[in-house]
């Protein structure tokens, strides 16, 4: 599923950076994004895949008694959190697409 998301995300055009706080910034700081939206989503999807692969490797290491139970649980929990985040982003993207498709032209 994630392998299908990465190519789709790479086609998204650039956008401005999201400002999380309300501090006053100079005009150049606000208008110059450090990273476009497509790059951010691609990086997030890649990090999610890496986390899932790491959890799988740690689980296999746990089966062969090369990793402790705590390490296995921590990596699986991190993978679960990453997957839930990816699913939430996917759901928001689908909902936004559906809303746009319902707009009258």
C-alpha atoms as one frame of an Amber mdcrd trajectory, in Angstrom:
protein
   0.000   0.000   0.000   2.762   2.479   0.907   4.541   1.653  -2.330   1.479
   3.040  -4.148   1.372   6.214  -2.044   4.963   7.340  -2.671   4.620   7.688
  -6.490   1.271   9.461  -6.091   2.701  11.879  -3.553   5.671  12.710  -5.749
   3.283  14.243  -8.313   1.972  16.819  -5.819   3.178  20.335  -6.583   5.090
  22.656  -4.272   3.329  24.609  -1.562   4.305  26.971   1.217   5.588  25.766
   4.565   3.145  25.416   7.425   3.860  27.784  10.310   3.018  26.084  13.617
   3.474  29.023  15.964   2.154  32.567  15.915   5.393  34.502  16.325   6.014
  37.414  13.984   8.415  36.607  11.159   9.987  38.630   8.421   8.401  38.409
   4.983  11.314  36.405   3.591  10.998  33.793   6.354   7.329  33.234   5.583
   7.519  33.185   1.779  10.510  30.853   1.439   9.485  27.280   2.250  12.236
  25.025   3.457  10.558  21.989   1.926   7.585  21.537  -0.376   4.546  19.469
   0.542   5.326  16.600  -1.820   8.843  16.234  -0.411   7.491  16.188   3.121
   4.920  13.488   2.324   7.491  11.441   0.424   9.903  11.681   3.356   7.155
  10.691   5.810   6.172   7.681   3.701   9.801   6.635   3.388  10.332   6.966
   7.148   7.206   4.881   7.770   8.463   2.119   5.487  11.868   2.211   7.211
  10.205   1.966  10.641   8.104  -1.003   9.532  11.162  -2.773   8.105  13.098
  -2.100  11.307  10.273  -3.526  13.414  10.158  -6.609  11.229  13.918  -7.108
  11.553  13.751  -6.650  15.318  10.885  -9.146  15.528  12.911 -11.719  13.618
  15.892 -10.990  15.880  13.619 -11.525  18.873  12.523 -14.905  17.543  16.146
 -15.971  17.155  16.922 -14.687  20.679  19.171 -11.864  19.430  16.896  -9.067
  20.693  15.184  -8.639  24.028  11.429  -8.691  24.435  11.530  -5.004  25.366
  13.334  -4.112  22.122  10.800  -6.087  20.100   7.846  -4.439  21.842   9.321
  -0.944  21.442  10.004  -1.398  17.744   6.585  -2.922  17.074   4.885  -0.081
  18.980   6.869   2.489  16.961   5.850   0.734  13.753   2.213   0.690  14.852
   2.315   4.415  15.599   3.915   5.155  12.225   1.342   3.049  10.421  -1.544
   4.744  12.241  -0.121   8.130  11.282   0.212   7.075   7.640  -3.378   5.812
   7.634  -4.628   9.055   9.174  -2.823  11.097   6.505  -4.218   8.834   3.794
  -7.746   9.233   5.171  -7.395  13.031   5.196  -6.068  13.052   1.621  -8.950
  10.858   0.430 -11.494  13.024   2.286 -10.015  16.186   0.730 -10.093  14.605
  -2.727 -13.718  13.552  -2.252 -14.666  17.053  -1.118 -12.948  18.616  -4.119
 -14.614  16.155  -6.501 -18.037  17.162  -5.156 -17.453  20.850  -5.929 -19.541
  22.359  -8.683 -17.561  23.675 -11.612
